[in-house]
Amino acid sequence: MTVNLIYFSVLAFSFKNILTVFRRAKYSKFNTLSGSELVPSVSLLVPAYNEEVTIIENVKCLLTLNYPTYEVIVINDGSQDDTLGVLCREFNLKAMANPGIRNSIDCQPANAVYHNPEYPHLYVIDKPNGGKADSLNAGINLSHYPLISSIDADSLLEKDALIRMARMYMENPEETVAIGGDVRIANGCVIENGQVKEVALPRKMWPMFQSVEYLKAFLGGRIGWSSINGLIIVSGAFGMFRKDYVIAVGGYRGGYPGEDMNIIIKLHRYMLENKLRYRIAFCPEAVCWTQAPDTYHILSNQRKRWGRGNLKNMIENYDMAFNPRYKVMGLLTMPYNIIFEALNPYFKLTGLLALVGYAMLDMTHWRILAVFWLINFLSGYLFSIGAFMLEELAFKRYNRLSDLAKMLFYALFKFFGYHQLGALWRIQGHIQYLRNNNSWGAMTRQSWKEETPKESAA
């Protein structure tokens, strides 16, 4: 009951702020703002490992954003495919003699930096494989602008996504240290020239489950958490940061997944310990479209990796939990994530075993079990419905009645197997952590133009 109370409290904060989100989402003067000299310059960092299938569409998309001054820095993290080759051929890139890399953050040294004056705002760093965090740190060392934005190589930004983030940043530039964007599932959408031309729900089961899951997490959860400055993660797929503070906390942590959560925890800790006023915000109208795993094997690998990263971050920062020095982060966010995220699968498992045991020993009636299950089911389903309502109130991206019916069906259907698999994958991720398994796991990339998947691993 406690976790349900927290869920619905966070959802209430989301509804409380939805009118503000709606006004920002309908803001019509982005063309004027996109040409303003007052808009801060941004360095877009794109870590890439074995991304030859999607990288060209991604870069073309990023080079055509509605934004006055920015640069795109692709970091080829020792790819074993032709990621570097397709980039060099497409944009006629040549190795720079003096790239001007600073050593603000420790990372593996670059083999070379590629550039073409005909594309003055595009740089490609080629470096040995060191992981996503190491790639982001390398990008920071080359970056020329005060704001940085991390973007996955298998993602596409909407044309106004960056300017929407900048508008939120400009509301309070002194205190804003990070802003997260909304991540949506691109599977099923019509993609042309690096843009989502037609929004549609995925046709396959696994991406459809994730679409429902993402709407619930981003709209139902992150709007509420950010409103009380308790956001614990800015998705690695799309986020904006003040570079000086990222450097101050030592950059991204390498050697383990969960770098997107870790950098936010470090920023919270740094700002609170130094008694600096700050906010870490969420901008749901700034949308990034990403490819979701569409097979059981790939999805399970991803969720196990997330489970490892979450557990390591909680163990490393356990001292923040229940510590009033860290305010909302210490008294609410960290305890919530330790108890109801990291440990939640074990509560579910032991609770289920206890109820089964009671029933087998005739210590409880089946009607009690049914009522218990029904309460948990209805609370979870209502939370999903609340997230769909937020989507309809503010964005209305899914206009067809059939789309809403499909989301409602999958929100119900996920309680009959998918929900339980999520708990199992998290436990398996914890076991991998205890075994020091630091593998990234196999992933697939599929061309935005083609249907043939290509597998990669890091």
Residue, then its C-alpha position, 0 to 999 in steps of 0.5 A: m500500500t505504501v508504494n501505491l500511495i507514493y505512486f499516486s502522490v507522484l502522479a498527483f504532482s504530474f497532474k498539478n503541473i500538466l497545465t504548465v506543460f500544456r502551455r509550453a507544448k503549445y508555445s508557438k514562437f520557437n522559430t523566433l527563439s531558434g534564431s536568437e543570439l541569447v540562446p545558449s550554444v550546445s554540444l551534442l554528444v553521440p556515443a556510437y558502438n557498432e552503429e553503422v546501420t543507424i548513425i547516418e540518419n541520426v547525424k543527418c537529423l541532428l544537423t538539421l535541428n531548429y537551433p542557432t548554434y550547436e555542434v555534433i560530436v560523434i564518438n566512435d567507441g572502438s566499433q567493430d563494424d564500419t561505423l567510422g567508415v560510413l561517417c567518413r564517406e558520407f561527410n567526406l571527413k578527414a583526420m585533424a592535425n590539431p583537434g584541440i582536445r582538453n583533458s578536463i576529464d580522464c578518459q581513453p585518448a583518442n586515435a584521431v578526430y575527423h572533420n570537414p570544413e563543409y560541415p563545420h559543426l560536425y566532429v567525429i572522435d575515433k577512440p579505443n573501446g571504453g564504454k558509453a561513459d568513457s565516450l561521453n567524457a571524451g566528447i566533453n573534452l573536445s566540446h566547445y560550448p557551455l551546455i552538453s547534450s547526450i543523445d543515443a546513436d539509435s535515436l532521433l530528435e524532433k526538430d524543436a526538441l533542443i530549442r524546447m529544452a533551451r527555453m526551459y533552461m533559460e527560465n532559470p540558467e543559474e540554477t538549472v544543472a540538468i534537463g531530461g527529455d521525453v523518450r518515446i518508442a519509434n518502432g511502428c512510426v513512419i521515418e523519413n530523412g531522419q524525422v518521424k513523419e507519422v506517429a504510430l504504435p509498434r506492431k510487435m508485442w515487446p515494443m508495445f509493452q515498452s511504449v506503455e511502460y515509457l508513457k507511465a514512467f516519463l509522463g506519470g512519474r518524471i513530471g511529478w518527481s522533477s516538480i519536487n526536485g527529486l528526479i534521480i535519472v535523466s535518460g541517457a537517450f536524451g538529456m542536457f547538462r551544464k558542462d561546468y558542473v559535469i566536469a566538477v563532479g568528475g564526469y561520467r562514471g565508467g566501467y559499469p552501466g547506469e551512467d545516466m543515473n549516476i551522473i544525476i546522483k553525483l550532481h544532486r550530491y555536489m550541489l547539496e553538499n556545497k549548499l548551492r541552489y539548483r534544479i534538475a528538470f524534466c521537459p516532456e515536450a522535448v521528444c526523442w524517438t528511440q528504437a526499442p528492443d523487439t525480441y525477448h532476448i534483447l529486451s531481457n539483456q537491456r533490463k538485466r543491465w538496468g538492474r545491475g546499474n540501479l543496484k550499483n548506484m544504490i550501493e555506492n550512494y547508500d549514505m544519502a538515504f534517510n539523510p536530511r542533509y540531502k533534502v528531497m533526494g535523501l528523505l524521499t528519492m533515495p529511500y524510494n529507489i532502494i526499497f521500491e525499485a532495487l528491492n521491490p522484486y524480492f518483496k514481490l517474490t517473498g510476498l507471493l511465496a508467503l501467500v501461496g504458503y498460507a493458502m496451502l496451509d489453509m491459513t487464509h481464504w482464496r477470496i483474501l488472495a483474490v482481493f489482495w491481487l485485485i487491489n494491486f492490479l487496479s492500482g497499477y492499471l489506474f496509474s497507467i490510465g493516469a499517464f494516458m490521460l496526461e498524454e491526451l491532455a498535453f500532447k495528443r500524439y496518438n489521435r486514433l481511438s484504436d491507438l488508445a484502445k491498444m494502449l489500454f489493452y497492453a496496460l492491462f495485459k502486461f500484468f499477466g506475465y510482462h510485469q513478472l518478467g520485469a521483476l525476474w530480469r531485475i533479480q538476474g541483473h543483481i546476480q550478474y552484479l554479484r558475479n562481477n558480470n560487466s557485459w553490455g549484452a547483445m543489442t540489435r540495430q535496425s535501419w530506419k529505412e530497412e527491416t533487416p536487423k543487425e546485431s551488436a554487443a559492447 
